[in-house]
Amino acid sequence: MVIKKVSLETVCGITSKIPESPYNEVAFAGKSNVGKSSLINALMNRKALARTSAQPGKTQTINFYNINDAMYLVDLPGYGFAKAPEEIRAKWGKMIERYLHTSKKLKAVFLLIDIRHAPSANDKQMYDWMVYQGFAPIIIATKLDKIKRSQIQKQVKLLKEGLNVLPETIVIPFSAETKQGRDEIWELIDSLVAEQEETAAT
């Protein structure tokens, strides 16, 4: 995908109605502070369109980024943020659930997990829940630059076993620092979005 135009088009809060989308969508979910905003900025070739923060729980809305008037990257609120009140966390969960249920244009969900650690209980819960909803989440193993190259296969195996992933699950190691994995993610997005466009055309 050659990025010609990018804009943050729609921001949905807890009470907002999920918009009817004219374009195909791919969504990104992940625990607070897993590097979701950094990934989205890297994919869009922008330094700070998605706001990154050292403070977890910054994304509290569903953000729709319009790419080339052709598709949306959808940034979902970070889950599992311990310092947010229980009531707010429950509402974020409901908001994510509502989006996954109501979006008619959602083609894939990417689940971001820190490659350095075994998946947390929240990660497992989110993965199982997405599978239960009928999605086959694509795993992006973030913070790749924080481990040695020799550790990659071992850590990927740890993620797969920890999540008990479906046999065909794709895991893409990614670094926001070096951009390793970016092209692979875009190839996947392009194939998912193009596939749907062809279906629509026939």
TACORNOR-V41062 format. One record per residue. N is the residue number from 1. SS is DSSP state (~ for helix, > for strand, _ for the rest). Layout:
<<N SS> <N SS>>
//
This chain:
<<1 _> <2 _> <3 _> <4 _> <5 _> <6 >> <7 >> <8 >> <9 >> <10 >> <11 >> <12 >> <13 _> <14 _> <15 _> <16 _> <17 _> <18 _> <19 _> <20 _> <21 _> <22 _> <23 _> <24 >> <25 >> <26 >> <27 >> <28 >> <29 >> <30 >> <31 >> <32 _> <33 _> <34 _> <35 _> <36 ~> <37 ~> <38 ~> <39 ~> <40 ~> <41 ~> <42 ~> <43 ~> <44 ~> <45 _> <46 _> <47 _> <48 _> <49 _> <50 _> <51 _> <52 _> <53 _> <54 _> <55 _> <56 _> <57 _> <58 _> <59 _> <60 _> <61 _> <62 >> <63 >> <64 >> <65 >> <66 >> <67 >> <68 _> <69 _> <70 _> <71 >> <72 >> <73 >> <74 >> <75 >> <76 _> <77 _> <78 _> <79 >> <80 _> <81 _> <82 _> <83 _> <84 _> <85 _> <86 ~> <87 ~> <88 ~> <89 ~> <90 ~> <91 ~> <92 ~> <93 ~> <94 ~> <95 ~> <96 ~> <97 ~> <98 ~> <99 ~> <100 ~> <101 ~> <102 ~> <103 _> <104 _> <105 _> <106 >> <107 >> <108 >> <109 >> <110 >> <111 >> <112 >> <113 >> <114 >> <115 _> <116 _> <117 _> <118 _> <119 _> <120 _> <121 ~> <122 ~> <123 ~> <124 ~> <125 ~> <126 ~> <127 ~> <128 ~> <129 ~> <130 ~> <131 ~> <132 ~> <133 _> <134 _> <135 _> <136 _> <137 _> <138 >> <139 >> <140 >> <141 >> <142 >> <143 _> <144 ~> <145 ~> <146 ~> <147 _> <148 _> <149 ~> <150 ~> <151 ~> <152 ~> <153 ~> <154 ~> <155 ~> <156 ~> <157 ~> <158 ~> <159 ~> <160 ~> <161 ~> <162 ~> <163 ~> <164 _> <165 _> <166 _> <167 _> <168 _> <169 _> <170 _> <171 >> <172 >> <173 >> <174 _> <175 _> <176 _> <177 _> <178 _> <179 _> <180 _> <181 _> <182 ~> <183 ~> <184 ~> <185 ~> <186 ~> <187 ~> <188 ~> <189 ~> <190 ~> <191 ~> <192 ~> <193 ~> <194 ~> <195 ~> <196 ~> <197 ~> <198 ~> <199 ~> <200 ~> <201 ~> <202 _>>
//
